[in-house]
Amino acid sequence: MSKPIVAIVGRPNVGKSTLFNKLAGKRISIVEDTPGVTRDRIYAEAEWLSNLFTIIDTGGIEPENSDIIVAQMRRQAQMAIETADVIVFIVDGKQGLTDADNEVALMLRKSKKPIVLVVNKIDKLADEQNSFEFYNLGIGEPIAISASQGLGLGDMLDKIVEHFKEIVNIDEQDEYTKIAVVGKPNVGKSSLINKLLGEDRVIVSDIPGTTRDAVDSYLETEEGKFILIDTAGLRRKSKVKEEIERYSVIRTLAAIERADVCILILDATEQLSDQDEKIIGYAHELSKAIMVLVNKWDLIEKDDKTMDLFKKNIQYKLSFMAYAQYLFISAKTGQRVNKVLDEVKKCYDNYSRRISTGVLNDVVSKAVLMKEPPVVALKRLKIYYVTQVAIKPPTFIFFVNDTEAIHFSYERYLENKLRESFDFSGTGIKVIFRERKE
């Protein structure tokens, strides 16, 4: 059994994200005074008295509304409630009981899930009486807290863990291949994830920038266990004017850092932009496994040469990562989407590949015999031996006589020889040189 799931729900701007960040111990959700900032469900791990559990932050539940974003936020919150083992219903102690609170409470009671009622923004003891009116919701005793100041959280957490029927304190994320889906706004990132999951997991609309947060989705298939991280589309820095957009940029880069495989989604109807290069260039610098998916391929008029020409054009512009794998898809029609996870698995296997020291040194010795290192600053490089010290990414240390005798072209030659001898397609590798005195 997996860890219990706790969903934090309530009206917009009652402090859900502030509480979520306090429990997660780090700033994960966007916190802003603008109502409706958290649009998607956000997942994180939390712990209380040796009990590990997963918390979900949700978009605020609004009364029935025709606005497309508000309506989908409500739907996302409902899905989080269905997923959760325990629901934390948070209300605003300063604003008091509202009709919207009553409507949310009605929806929660229908879920038949354990509910912990939390009255937020009770910043001092004298304000605690403000929580009494919430007994009228008929869902139990209200617990007064101040999420921003961290007051009353212990009582709330005690109540939450009381509802856990079975706890498994095992962090299962190591079993999952973490995939960051990155790209400019509105290229189809959320559509692809929804297609892979088979449900409307991430908000999809024609409005660019709908996904502001990096959102995790868990998926198990025949290919393996995956965490899909949908990220906000990165814009040019000159266009990043809102504070919210700035948070999204930071979070996208953080998503790339924790991912095993980074998928860059391109729009087949648009040219590759400098921003695309910067996004995936960051993943390349971290030596991540990388795939390039060309989406909306169904909209392109083509013949038997179109795909090759299109691919060569992209590869020319992304020549710094010749190892990347390519796939042409349509998230809308499902064309080749069934191949995505299979290709991801291959990239991940190579990202995790380990080579024995003996075989490694045989390959390097032959490479040196075929092409002797050049003389640099009156010194010739001598390689004593090489060993692989890590995976994810594969990392190799060459012990040499003098690191100043390394020419960048010879370093590239050695890396190419490693790639020719072993299957590192789809993944970056790291080559490090260290001096070892004779």
GIFEN-V903962 format. One line per field, one symbol per residue. phi: phi as a letter, one per 30 degrees, with the letter a starting at -180 (. if undefined). A space follows every 10 residues. Layout:
# GIFEN-V903962
phi = ???
This chain:
# GIFEN-V903962
phi = .dddccccbl ddicjdddde ddddiadcdd cadddiddcc dbcacbbbhi ccaccccbdd dceebddddd ddeddddddd ddddcbcccc bcdddidbdd ddddeddddd dicdbcdbcc icdbeddddd ddddeddibj ddcdbbddci didddddedd dedddbcbdb dcdddcdccc cblddicjdd dddddddibd dcebaddeid dccdccbcbb bddkcbcccd cdddcdedcd cdedddedde dddddddcdc cccccccddb ddcededded ddddddhddb bccccidddc dbbdcedddd dddddddcdd bddecbacbb ddcjeiddcd dddddddded dcdbcdddde dddddddddd bdeddbhibc dbcdabbdca bhcebbcccb daddcccedd dddddddddd dbdcdibdbc bbcbdbdd
